[in-house]
Amino acid sequence: MKAVPAIWVVAAAALAMALLVGCASDGPSEPLQSVGQPTQPPGGETTRRPTPAPTNVAPGVNRADLMTVYRAWWQAVQEAFAQGDSASAKLAVFGVDPILTRERNQIRSLRAQGVVQRTRLSLSPRILHQEDILAEIADCVRGPAGTYYDLATGKPRAPKGYRNDVPTKDALTVSLQKRGGYWYVVAATNKGVQLC
């Protein structure tokens, strides 16, 4: 797995916090996954139903502003990873699948190992293009070394497959989509992106 300040990528392994596909880590990144809550229809097959985003979780945040939502997403990711809270309502305010499920799965994976990730990411976003309902932002997301901690003791401890001794630097292209007048982060990738 790549060291995604787990808060990395959907940008990948944390893309973010999981999303961020750590350039300094070793291992493959995890694939994007689908979203929603499973339901059981009469035929017995499992289908997915989108989870509605809460609206009162981020008062004062202008969700119609692209850059405000982009920065708020990363703040929500950092908070959720630091608390080991895969059900964080803020994540769903600023992100939707596939990135939402990916980040939640990465938080669950870390927590299952008794680890949380506490970091302060440095962002330097620039809009690549923006249309009425679609946009892409390029960013070099940087995180310090030593961000993984044991959930019980609070002492530094890296999860399996990750390094805790190197800073991360991830060049990402992040896709956003406008739904119902609000921007949401949808996906992030480091493929075909210029190096930081």
C-alpha positions in Angstrom: 0.0 0.0 0.0 1.2 3.5 -0.6 1.6 5.8 2.2 -1.3 7.9 1.8 -1.3 10.1 4.6 -4.0 7.9 4.6 -5.8 10.9 4.5 -5.0 10.3 1.2 -6.6 9.7 -2.3 -9.0 9.2 -3.3 -6.4 10.2 -3.6 -5.5 7.1 -2.5 -4.9 5.5 0.5 -6.1 8.1 2.5 -6.6 10.1 -0.7 -6.4 11.0 1.0 -5.8 10.5 3.9 -6.0 7.5 2.1 -6.4 9.2 -0.9 -3.0 10.3 -1.0 -1.0 7.9 -2.8 2.3 8.4 -0.9 5.2 8.9 -3.2 7.6 7.8 -0.4 5.8 4.6 0.4 6.1 1.2 -0.9 3.3 -1.0 -2.1 0.3 -0.8 -4.4 -2.6 1.6 -3.9 -6.1 0.2 -3.3 -8.7 0.3 -6.1 -11.7 2.6 -5.9 -14.9 1.0 -4.6 -18.6 1.6 -5.1 -20.9 3.4 -2.6 -24.1 3.5 -0.8 -25.9 1.3 1.7 -26.7 -2.2 0.8 -30.4 -3.1 0.5 -32.1 -6.5 0.0 -34.7 -6.4 -2.8 -37.3 -9.2 -3.3 -35.0 -11.1 -5.8 -32.3 -11.5 -3.1 -29.6 -9.6 -4.9 -27.9 -6.8 -3.0 -28.1 -3.3 -4.6 -26.7 0.0 -3.5 -28.7 3.0 -2.5 -27.0 6.4 -2.2 -26.7 7.8 1.3 -28.0 11.3 1.5 -25.5 13.9 2.8 -26.4 15.7 6.0 -26.9 19.4 5.6 -26.3 20.8 9.1 -22.8 19.4 9.7 -20.9 22.3 8.2 -22.6 25.6 9.0 -21.0 28.7 7.5 -19.2 26.7 4.7 -20.2 28.0 1.3 -20.8 24.7 -0.5 -21.5 26.4 -3.8 -17.8 27.6 -3.9 -15.5 25.1 -5.5 -12.3 25.9 -3.6 -14.1 26.2 -0.3 -15.5 22.7 -0.7 -12.2 21.3 -1.8 -10.4 22.6 1.3 -13.3 21.6 3.5 -13.1 18.0 2.1 -9.4 17.7 3.1 -10.2 19.1 6.6 -13.0 16.6 7.0 -10.7 13.8 5.9 -8.0 14.8 8.4 -10.5 14.9 11.2 -12.1 11.6 10.4 -8.7 9.8 10.2 -7.5 11.4 13.4 -10.5 10.1 15.3 -10.7 6.8 13.4 -14.3 7.8 12.6 -15.3 6.2 9.3 -19.0 7.3 9.8 -18.0 11.0 10.1 -21.0 13.0 8.8 -18.7 15.7 7.5 -17.2 13.4 4.9 -20.6 13.0 3.3 -21.1 16.7 3.3 -18.1 17.3 1.0 -17.6 14.0 -0.8 -19.5 11.3 -2.6 -18.6 8.0 -4.1 -16.4 6.6 -5.2 -14.0 8.7 -3.0 -16.3 8.7 0.0 -16.4 4.9 0.3 -12.7 4.6 -0.4 -11.8 7.0 2.5 -14.2 5.3 4.9 -12.8 1.9 4.0 -9.3 3.1 4.7 -10.3 4.6 8.0 -11.9 1.2 9.0 -8.8 -0.6 7.8 -6.5 1.5 10.0 -8.9 1.3 13.0 -9.0 -2.5 12.7 -5.3 -2.5 13.2 -5.7 -0.2 16.2 -4.2 2.8 14.4 -5.3 6.4 13.6 -3.6 9.0 11.5 -3.1 12.5 12.7 -1.7 14.9 10.2 -1.8 18.5 8.9 -1.8 18.5 5.1 -0.4 21.4 3.1 -2.4 22.1 0.0 -1.5 24.1 -3.1 -4.6 23.6 -5.4 -5.1 25.1 -8.8 -8.2 24.7 -10.9 -7.4 22.8 -14.1 -10.9 23.4 -15.5 -14.4 24.2 -14.3 -17.7 23.9 -16.0 -21.2 24.3 -14.7 -21.3 21.0 -12.9 -17.8 19.5 -13.3 -14.4 20.6 -12.3 -10.8 19.3 -11.8 -8.2 20.6 -9.4 -4.5 19.8 -9.5 -2.7 19.8 -6.2 0.5 18.7 -4.5 -0.7 17.5 -1.2 2.1 17.3 1.4 2.1 15.7 4.8 4.7 15.3 7.5 6.3 12.1 8.7 5.2 10.5 11.9 1.4 10.7 11.5 0.3 7.2 12.5 -0.5 6.5 16.2 -1.7 3.6 18.2 -5.3 4.2 19.1 -5.0 2.8 22.6 -1.7 4.2 23.8 -1.3 7.3 21.6 2.3 6.3 20.8 3.6 6.4 17.2 2.9 3.1 15.3 2.6 2.5 11.6 0.0 0.1 10.2 1.0 -2.9 8.2 2.3 -1.9 4.8 2.9 1.8 5.7 5.9 3.8 6.7 5.8 6.3 9.5 9.2 7.8 9.1 8.9 9.8 5.8 6.9 12.8 4.8 4.5 12.4 1.9 4.1 14.4 -1.3 1.3 13.4 -3.6 0.6 15.0 -7.0 -3.2 14.6 -7.5 -5.9 15.5 -9.9 -9.1 15.7 -7.9 -12.5 15.6 -9.6 -15.5 17.5 -8.3 -19.1 17.5 -9.3 -22.0 19.9 -8.6 -25.2 18.3 -7.4 -28.2 20.2 -6.3 -26.2 23.4 -6.3 -23.4 22.1 -4.1 -19.9 20.9 -5.0 -18.7 17.5 -3.9 -15.3 15.8 -4.3 -15.9 12.6 -6.3 -12.5 11.1 -7.0 -8.7 11.7 -7.0 -5.9 10.1 -8.9 -2.2 10.4 -9.3 -2.1 8.8 -12.7 -0.7 11.1 -15.4 -0.1 13.9 -13.0 3.1 16.0 -13.1 5.3 15.4 -10.1 5.2 17.9 -7.2 
